[in-house]
Amino acid sequence: MGLYPHIEPYDHGMLDVGDGNHVYWETCGNPHGKPALVLHGGPGSRASPGLRRFFDPAAYRTVLLDQRGAGRSTPSAADHATDMSVNTTAHLMADLERLRAHLGIERWLVWGVSWGSVLGLRYAQTHPGAVTELVLTGVATGSNPEVALLTRGLGKIFPEAFERLLGELPADERDGNLAAACNRLLESPDPEVRERAARAWTDWETAIIPAPPGSVARFQDPVFRRGFARTVTHYWGNDHFLGEGNDEGVVLRDAHLLKGIPGTLVQGSLDLGNLLGIVWRLQHAWPDAELTVVDEAGHDAGAVGDDVLVAATDRYARTEA
C-alpha cells in the first residue's frame, strides 16, 4: 500500500492564539474533503511534510500545525526570552479549538504520533463533540510512570548513556525528577549551561529511542535542539500539565470519556514504552479502539505500521465527518 505521494499545502497562515503566540498552520489535499488534524510529537518537534502522506489527498482536508513554541510558530521555545508558562496542555488544546473555529471546521479526525497521541487523547476526552475518530501511533498517555520509565527506568538498560546524562546534572538533583532537573539548566541565564543541557537531553533521547535514518540529524541543529529539549523537559518535568491524579495516569483514568469515538492504535512491539503495557491498558479501557502491534518495530512502527495507518485513514474517509 505505502504512503500517498508528497503534496504541498494549498493554504497556510499564522494564527494569533494569544499570550503573544502565533501558531503556524497549513491545509493540504481537498478543500472540500473530510477534515483531519495532525498532531506532531515531542512535545517541541514540528509538523514535517511526511505527515501529509498518511491521507488520501482526494478525500481529506488535512490540517497540520506547529504547536506553541515549535517549528515555524512564534515565539520559538529556543529563544530563552520566550515565556514557557503559557505553553501547557490546556493552552495547546485551546489553540486547537481556535484553529478549528478559524478554519470553519465542525468536527475532524485527529491523528497523533508519540506526544501527539497524548495531546490527541486528552483533546478527545475534553472535546468529544469535535472528534470523529482517533488514529494514533507511538502511543503514550503522558503519565508520570511513563516519564519515570523513559528517564531513570531505562537507565538500567542504557547505563553508559544514563551516566552521561546524570553527569550533566547537579549532584544534589540526580535522585529526583530528572526532566525537571534538566529543565532548570535549560532555563539558566548562562547560554553555555543551556547548550550543554540541551545536548545532554537530546543525546539521551537518541540513545533510548532508535529512530529512522536521518531523523536524528535534526538534533545537530542547535536551534531545534534547544527548543526541543526545553519543551520536552518543561512538559515531562511538570506532569505533562495533566493535573492531579497523573501519578496513576489521567488519560487512562478518563478512557471511558472516549466511548463512541472509533480509534486505531498502531504500536511497535519493541517500543520501550510498552514495558508499562500502556497501549494495551488503553485499548482494553476503550473498546471502540483497535490495536495493531507491529513485530520487530520500535517507537516508529516502520513501513508495516505506515500501511496500517493509511488503511485506517482510508477506511475513516468513507464515514461522515
HELIX and SHEET records of a PDB file:
HELIX    1   1 PRO A   49  PHE A   54  5                                   6    
HELIX    2   2 MET A   84  VAL A   86  5                                   3    
HELIX    3   3 THR A   89  HIS A  102  1                                  14    
HELIX    4   4 TRP A  115  THR A  126  1                                  12    
HELIX    5   5 PRO A  128  ALA A  130  5                                   3    
HELIX    6   6 ASN A  144  LEU A  150  1                                   7    
HELIX    7   7 GLY A  153  LYS A  156  5                                   4    
HELIX    8   8 PRO A  159  GLY A  167  1                                   9    
HELIX    9   9 ALA A  171  GLU A  173  5                                   3    
HELIX   10  10 LEU A  178  LEU A  186  1                                   9    
HELIX   11  11 PRO A  191  ILE A  208  1                                  18    
HELIX   12  12 SER A  215  GLN A  220  5                                   6    
HELIX   13  13 PRO A  222  TRP A  236  1                                  15    
HELIX   14  14 ASP A  239  PHE A  241  5                                   3    
HELIX   15  15 VAL A  250  ARG A  253  1                                   4    
HELIX   16  16 ALA A  255  LEU A  258  5                                   4    
HELIX   17  17 LEU A  272  LEU A  276  5                                   5    
HELIX   18  18 ILE A  278  ALA A  285  1                                   8    
HELIX   19  19 GLY A  302  TYR A  316  1                                  15    
SHEET    1   A 8 ASP A  11  GLY A  18  0                                        
SHEET    2   A 8 ASN A  21  GLY A  29 -1                                        
SHEET    3   A 8 TYR A  60  LEU A  65 -1                                        
SHEET    4   A 8 LYS A  34  LEU A  39  1                                        
SHEET    5   A 8 TRP A 108  VAL A 113  1                                        
SHEET    6   A 8 VAL A 131  THR A 137  1                                        
SHEET    7   A 8 GLY A 263  GLY A 268  1                                        
SHEET    8   A 8 ALA A 289  VAL A 294  1                                        
END                                                                             
